[in-house]
Amino acid sequence: MPIRAVLFDVYGTLLDVHSAIAREGKELGPTADAVSRLWRQKQLEYTWVWSLRGAHRSFRALTEAALDFALTSHGIHSAVLRDRLMTAYEKLDAFPEVAEALTALRAQSRCLAALSNGDPDMLETGLQAAGIRTSLDAVLSVAPLQIFKPDRKVYGLGRAWVGAPAEEITFVSANAWDAAGAAGFGFRTFWINRIGQPEEYDIAGHATVIGSLRDLVAHVA
């Protein structure tokens, strides 16, 4: 069946979530990588826990709470650093291949959209700052649903935007749990495994594994 549209996760897929600390956390020294990874881990954990509780907090609020946890866990109590890192998170770097790959996909006359856990204003600011917003036809946030991925209603939001059956929509994520959720919903799913991490969620049986967004272009041509 034809591919009507390509939907992209944003954080970790289009935008490098570790670029905030890479740019603004040099004073953390050898603990910088550990702080960044714990920040990301807790951010994701908080989205799942709040969703399962049937409650909701904004993505920004959960990102701030996760950063507070990561810094405190490493004995860091600098309000100045905290604020600087949150500001940097609003303007993360795009992965090196993203702009070129999005341009190539647009040349194929694909409808392209982001489908993200992020707050609408965070997404607009971040994608603009990374120079890739104009490559996307729409930016879809979970905010109106007040629940986070991998809840099926989020993927339903993407299907509704396209106005086509799930099997005519491609979904792309570098987060294995997200790719697994999208595949379970019925999207044609690609998991970007940039760092060669072990497979999980039986993902190889349900999604195509690629090394970068550049590889997607050939698959959907």
C-alpha positions, -999 to 999 in steps of 0.1 A, spaced: 0 0 0 12 36 -6 28 56 21 7 86 27 28 103 54 58 99 76 55 108 113 86 114 135 93 113 172 112 144 181 133 140 213 160 115 207 150 110 171 152 144 154 168 163 183 197 151 204 185 152 240 221 150 253 232 181 234 220 204 263 246 191 287 272 187 260 269 224 253 261 239 288 273 213 313 310 213 308 315 223 345 301 188 354 333 173 342 335 135 341 299 132 356 283 151 326 274 120 307 260 102 337 239 133 346 226 136 311 216 99 309 199 100 343 180 131 333 167 114 302 159 82 320 139 99 347 121 122 322 108 91 303 100 73 336 79 102 348 59 104 316 50 67 320 42 69 357 20 100 353 1 84 324 -4 52 344 -17 72 373 -43 87 351 -29 122 360 -10 147 339 19 171 341 33 191 313 63 177 295 83 208 306 74 202 342 85 166 340 117 175 322 125 200 350 117 174 377 139 149 360 168 174 358 164 182 395 166 145 403 196 139 382 215 169 396 206 162 432 216 125 427 251 137 418 253 162 446 249 192 424 229 222 438 234 250 413 203 270 404 223 288 378 234 256 361 199 241 363 183 272 346 210 271 320 204 235 312 167 239 309 172 268 286 195 247 265 169 219 264 145 243 246 171 246 218 186 211 213 208 203 184 194 182 155 213 151 147 237 157 118 218 138 91 183 151 100 180 182 78 193 165 47 171 135 52 139 156 57 148 176 26 151 143 6 118 130 20 100 162 10 115 159 -25 95 126 -26 63 146 -20 58 129 14 36 146 41 59 149 71 49 156 107 63 154 142 43 134 168 58 141 202 54 140 239 67 176 240 46 206 248 35 226 217 56 257 225 87 236 233 84 217 201 79 248 180 109 266 196 131 235 195 124 226 159 128 263 148 161 266 166 174 234 150 165 247 116 141 219 106 106 232 114 99 243 78 106 207 67 75 195 86 39 200 76 26 198 111 38 194 147 15 172 167 17 173 205 2 149 231 -8 180 252 -45 180 241 -48 143 251 -31 148 285 -14 114 282 20 103 269 33 78 244 32 48 241 -6 51 248 -25 42 217 -45 74 217 -13 93 209 -7 73 177 -44 77 169 -37 115 169 -12 109 141 -35 87 121 -63 113 124 -40 140 111 -31 120 81 -67 108 75 -56 74 64 -53 38 77 -24 31 100 -8 8 75 -4 37 51 16 57 76 52 54 85 64 62 120 100 68 129 116 68 164 150 62 179 133 52 211 127 14 211 97 16 234 81 42 211 88 23 180 72 -8 197 42 12 206 38 26 171 42 -9 155 16 -23 179 -8 4 167 -3 -7 131 20 19 116 49 9 93 76 15 119 113 22 117 135 21 147 167 42 144 194 24 164 222 50 161 244 35 188 240 -2 183 221 -9 214 206 -43 221 172 -50 206 142 -51 230 104 -54 229 108 -80 201 112 -50 179 130 -67 151 99 -87 144 77 -56 142 98 -27 129 126 -21 104 159 -14 122 180 14 106 212 31 116 202 67 109 175 88 94 194 89 62 187 52 57 150 59 58 150 78 25 158 47 5 133 25 23 103 48 16 114 58 -20 
